[in-house]
Amino acid sequence: MEFEHKPVLLHECIDSLNIDKNGTYIDGTLGGAGHSSEIIKRLDKGTLIGIDQDQTAIETAGERLGRLRRDAGLILIKGNFRDIGTLAAGHGIRTVDGILLDIGVSSYQLDEAERGFSYQQDAPLDMRMDRSRSLDAAEIVNTYDEKAIRKIISDYGEENWAARIAAFIAKARREKRIETTGQLVDIIKAAIPAPARREGPHPAKRTFQALRIAVNDELAALEEAIEGAVRLLKPGGRLSIITFHSLEDRIVKNEFQRREKPCTCPPSFPVCVCGRKPELKVLTRKPILPSEKEVDENPRSRSAKLRTAMKLHPDSDK
């Protein structure tokens, strides 16, 4: 299957980055180069750095972006965006004008059955974005204790039936190892009472989301990526992040706010004495959402939220 990517909130993302044709920009989640294709079209003597942990994405994006680059520089790096600072430094990049992170599974990864991300197709229970990593979803459901599985499904999937699903998984694996997405879907359906299954999204959606987050350590990676991205940005540079569920959006919102208002002094103090200065100015007080037209054309964009912040000069007070 060709690596396709229908970029979410494309025009909103491009606008949020305020692209300088001679600037340096990082797409930390390259995917099928949907967003990067639009960034590189707007560069003259600038440079685009694309990062992805999926080798197929790197190869496919390289071909597409190579046809569009004109005089722009292009650097493609296989790696995890949590290491964004180290990866950029490895190529001599110390500061950049803008960074985009699209925190989600690409359409290619969802649609390629053998990757095991989808509960709609029977496939090996994998869910690794970086296939060189050893931990996969099958190892979690077959070797983690019931309490740990329950916590993963509850915390990362926000699933009301987490305890029951974990108990059913523990029982099923005593009889036979759980190897496929189809097996797991059947276990989840059996665990959730029929009346609950008839309401809301697919009964396996939240559990699959939770396992994917656990396999790829996505939430910790996002926090580390924000830290590294803020360090990389030049004053005036923009950091734009698209999230797809509440856990991710909460992290972005809180991290942006913490860096905009870092003062730890008690409210009763007449002046700040802690000396902490703002690093960011939040440009999106409320997240930007996809239009009805975009959701109609690309249903996977439905839950997307875009937040953007600007790096402040170290001597700035606001």
Buried (B, 14 or more C-beta within 10 A) or exposed (E): EEBEBBBBBBEBBBBBBBBBEEBBBBBBBBBBBBBBBBBBBBBEEBBBBBBBBBEBBBEBBBEBBEEBBEEBEBBBBBBBBBBBBEBBEEEEBEEBBBBBBBBBBBBBBBBBBEBBBBBBBBBBBBBBBBEEEEBBBBEBBBEBEBEEBBBBBBBBBBBBBBBBBBBBBBEBBEEEEBBBBBBBBBBBBBBBEEEEBEEEEBBBBBBBBBBBBBBBBBBEBBBBBBBBBBBBBBEBBBBBBBBBBEBBBEBBBEBBEBBBEBBEEEEEEEEEEEEBBBBBBBBBEEBBBBEEEBBEEBEBBEBBBBBBBBBBEEEEEE
